[in-house]
Amino acid sequence: MNKSFQVPSILAKADWYVQGALSGDIRPYVYVRPDNKINTPGSRHHLDWFPMEPICKNPLDTHELEFANLIYSIEERAFGPANMAMPRWVFYDCAIIPGFVAGFAMRTSKLPKAIREVLNISADHPMDWTPLSLFIIIPTMAKGQWVAHNLCAINSLLPEKDRFYGLGFLSKAFGLWYANVESCLGMTQWGSPALKLHTHYGHMQIVTAYTPVHSHAKTVTYKVEVNTNCWEKFFTREDDLAFLEKYQPNAMMIDPGQEKSMIELHSRIQDGHGPYFLSAADIAAKKLTEPLLIYEPKKEHKYV
Ligand SMILES: CC(C)(COP(=O)(O)OP(=O)(O)OC[C@H]1O[C@@H](n2cnc3c(N)ncnc32)[C@H](O)[C@@H]1OP(=O)(O)O)[C@@H](O)C(=O)NCCC(=O)NCCS
């Protein structure tokens, strides 16, 4: 047991994380080529959630190939049904070379049976750590701006009773914190459960509501100024008073089943209206298929 580790009480709902951190059997990992290593990780956002030393793996080292294969295997099966599995060359050219992969890993010898079965790993497997999630983040040409390219958790492959609550959420939180990310863009499809996570890293502005240049036109591109004050609301489900003070719902809504609603909102954005935002509380309270409220700044908070 690592007795010096203080577990922030806000994370109690993620009991796998608390137990794993205390026993040392679960740790964050960074899978990063040596030139891309982050200087002074975790120095921008003051947060006591990730005191454990991350496991560092080098994707250019062929001894680490099996770790990559497992990351890839989780991703392939999670995104395969949506026909969006990442080709291997995309993982290498577009993720590993310009950016890095972060997530959580568990000591292979301690893996629960359900995870062993899903990943096809035997109890005496020699690999030291097994990845449970992946978050790929890549710097963009815009100063201080990164793109969240991929988020995936083994939870999506497990029966409900075997899931690690908050694994996907904490994986992205760790990557943003570790890389000192100020501003983050991302893409997801309207109606995706991932929206319930992505809205909790800062107030989420809609950059595109309809994206025909993507292989899925019903993609939303969003931008978040990372603000750790919003993060704990993922666990507490408390209202974000700062959001409610700044923004109000307007008459528009996005219906995940109605492409027309996306095209209409996007037309407004490209005609220079907005900015428009999504509310974490609204999305948390709704089923994935329900129409979502669109927020805009209150008059006294109009952007300049
Ligand atoms: C989306 C994904 C990353 C979420 O990670 P996760 O570890 O399953 O989710 P977390 O445990 O962090 O968060 C749980 C919360 O997410 C939401 N959620 C996760 N999966 C959900 C689903 N299938 N349907 C509805 N809500 C879901 C719920 O709000 C839940 O909290 P609540 O029950 O208290 O409301 C994961 O399901 C996944 O890998 N999916 C496949 C790949 C994918 O779609 N990635 C996102 C691309 S942008």
The ligand as a MOL file (V3000), in Angstrom:
LIG
                    3D

  0  0  0     0  0            999 V3000
M  V30 BEGIN CTAB
M  V30 COUNTS 48 50 0 0 0
M  V30 BEGIN ATOM
M  V30 1 C -17.4530 7.2450 -24.5890 0
M  V30 2 C -16.5170 6.5440 -23.6220 0
M  V30 3 C -15.0970 7.0650 -23.8190 0
M  V30 4 C -16.9870 6.8700 -22.1890 0
M  V30 5 O -16.0860 6.3280 -21.2770 0
M  V30 6 P -16.6060 5.4760 -20.0290 0
M  V30 7 O -15.4310 5.0730 -19.2540 0
M  V30 8 O -17.5250 4.4420 -20.5570 0
M  V30 9 O -17.5020 6.5530 -19.2550 0
M  V30 10 P -17.2320 7.1120 -17.7810 0
M  V30 11 O -17.3240 5.9940 -16.8170 0
M  V30 12 O -16.0290 7.9760 -17.7650 0
M  V30 13 O -18.4690 8.0570 -17.6090 0
M  V30 14 C -19.7020 7.5150 -17.2340 0
M  V30 15 C -20.7480 8.4870 -17.6430 0
M  V30 16 O -20.7190 8.5920 -19.0760 0
M  V30 17 C -22.0130 8.4500 -19.6110 0
M  V30 18 N -22.0350 7.2740 -20.4760 0
M  V30 19 C -20.9800 6.4690 -20.7790 0
M  V30 20 N -21.3780 5.5360 -21.6640 0
M  V30 21 C -22.6780 5.7730 -21.9090 0
M  V30 22 C -23.6460 5.1780 -22.7500 0
M  V30 23 N -23.3500 4.1300 -23.5300 0
M  V30 24 N -24.8920 5.7010 -22.7780 0
M  V30 25 C -25.2260 6.7540 -22.0090 0
M  V30 26 N -24.3400 7.3700 -21.1940 0
M  V30 27 C -23.0870 6.8820 -21.1590 0
M  V30 28 C -22.9320 8.4300 -18.4480 0
M  V30 29 O -23.2780 9.8020 -18.2620 0
M  V30 30 C -22.1180 8.0130 -17.2480 0
M  V30 31 O -22.4090 8.6720 -16.0680 0
M  V30 32 P -23.8000 8.5450 -15.2730 0
M  V30 33 O -24.1950 7.1080 -15.3880 0
M  V30 34 O -23.4430 8.9580 -13.8760 0
M  V30 35 O -24.7270 9.4910 -15.9630 0
M  V30 36 C -16.5500 4.9950 -23.7880 0
M  V30 37 O -17.8680 4.5440 -23.6290 0
M  V30 38 C -16.0330 4.5190 -25.1230 0
M  V30 39 O -14.8690 4.1830 -25.2420 0
M  V30 40 N -16.9110 4.4450 -26.1550 0
M  V30 41 C -16.5350 3.9810 -27.4580 0
M  V30 42 C -15.6660 4.9480 -28.1950 0
M  V30 43 C -16.2520 6.3470 -28.2640 0
M  V30 44 O -17.3930 6.5440 -28.6480 0
M  V30 45 N -15.4100 7.3420 -27.9170 0
M  V30 46 C -15.7440 8.7390 -27.9190 0
M  V30 47 C -15.3110 9.3880 -29.1780 0
M  V30 48 S -15.4630 11.1390 -29.1250 0
M  V30 END ATOM
M  V30 BEGIN BOND
M  V30 1 1 1 2
M  V30 2 1 2 3
M  V30 3 1 2 4
M  V30 4 1 2 36
M  V30 5 1 4 5
M  V30 6 1 5 6
M  V30 7 2 6 7
M  V30 8 1 6 8
M  V30 9 1 6 9
M  V30 10 1 9 10
M  V30 11 2 10 11
M  V30 12 1 10 12
M  V30 13 1 10 13
M  V30 14 1 13 14
M  V30 15 1 14 15
M  V30 16 1 15 16
M  V30 17 1 15 30
M  V30 18 1 16 17
M  V30 19 1 17 18
M  V30 20 1 17 28
M  V30 21 1 18 19
M  V30 22 1 18 27
M  V30 23 2 19 20
M  V30 24 1 20 21
M  V30 25 1 21 22
M  V30 26 2 21 27
M  V30 27 1 22 23
M  V30 28 2 22 24
M  V30 29 1 24 25
M  V30 30 2 25 26
M  V30 31 1 26 27
M  V30 32 1 28 29
M  V30 33 1 28 30
M  V30 34 1 30 31
M  V30 35 1 31 32
M  V30 36 2 32 33
M  V30 37 1 32 34
M  V30 38 1 32 35
M  V30 39 1 36 37
M  V30 40 1 36 38
M  V30 41 2 38 39
M  V30 42 1 38 40
M  V30 43 1 40 41
M  V30 44 1 41 42
M  V30 45 1 42 43
M  V30 46 2 43 44
M  V30 47 1 43 45
M  V30 48 1 45 46
M  V30 49 1 46 47
M  V30 50 1 47 48
M  V30 END BOND
M  V30 END CTAB
M  END
